[in-house]
Amino acid sequence: MANKSTKRSSSGWSLNKVSMWILVAAALLYVVAMILSLVGGINFVVISALQNIAMAVMVVIVSILAWRYVRNREAVWKVLYVLCLLLVIAGIIVPLCVG
């Protein structure tokens, strides 16, 4: 019997494979942001936007994986999940609005 975490979809893309390629994409965004910051003359807003996109993508993937972990658990786990997700979202958005 196949484990749920290794089960493949009909297209051959497992959640693990998608997570890996998202991580690669986020790493590439961070590399581009680092290069642009070293080159100079690039607006800090562009670099910050690239970093925020990479962070948002990773938060989405992690939140999906975390939900898969808590969805069949007690309500306290789901409350903790929602609370943590709201704190992460606030931690991303508030500095953008203040700064």
N, C-alpha and C positions, 0 to 999 in steps of 0.2 A: 504494500500500500504506500502510495507516495505521500510525503510530508506536505502539508499545506504551504510551507514557506518555499518549497522547491517546485511546486506545481507550475506548469507553464500554460500560458494562454494559447489560443489557437494560432496566433501569429509567431509564436516562439519567443516572445519577450517575457521574461520573468520579472517580478518586482525587483529582485536582486540586480538583474542586468540593467533595468531602467535606472535604479538608484546609482549604479556605478557610472553610467553615462552622464547622469545629471551631475554627479560629483566631478567628473572630468570637465564638463561644461563650466561649472562654477569655478574650478581651478583655472581654466583658461581665461575667464573673466577677471579673476584676481591677477593673473599674470599681465594681462593687457593693462589693467589699472596700475600695477606697479611700474610697468615700462613707461606709461604715460606720465606718471608722477616723477620718474627719473629724468625723462626727456626735458621736462620743464616747458613753460609756455602753454601748457594745456590747462584749461579751466578746471579748478578743483571740483566744480559741480559735476563735470563729466566723469571724473574719477570716482567721486562719491556715488554717482548714479550706477556705475558699473558694479561697485561693491555692494550696493543695496539690492540690485537685481540678483546677484549671486546669493546673497543672504536670504532673500525672499524665496528663491527656488529651493534652497536647502531646508528652510523652515517648512515649506509645503510638503516636501518628501518626508521629513522627520515626523510631521504631524500626522501624515497618512499612516506611517508605520506605527506610531504611538497609538493611534486609534485602533488599528488592528490588534494591538496588544490589550487595550482596555475594553473593547466593545463587549466582550463576554464576561467581564468581571463585575464586581459589586458596584453600586451607584457611587460610592466614595471615590473609586478610581476614575469614574467618568467626570465627577466634579473636579477632582485634581487635574485631570486632563484639560478641561475647559478653562480652569483658573490659570494654569501654566501657559496655555495657548494665548489667553488674553494678555497675560503679563509680557510674553514675548512680542506680541503684536504691538502693545503699548511701548515696549522698549525700543522698537524699531521706529514707530511713528512719532512719538513725542520728541526725540532729538531732532527729527527733520523739521518739525513745526517750530520748535524753540530756536534752533540755530539758523 
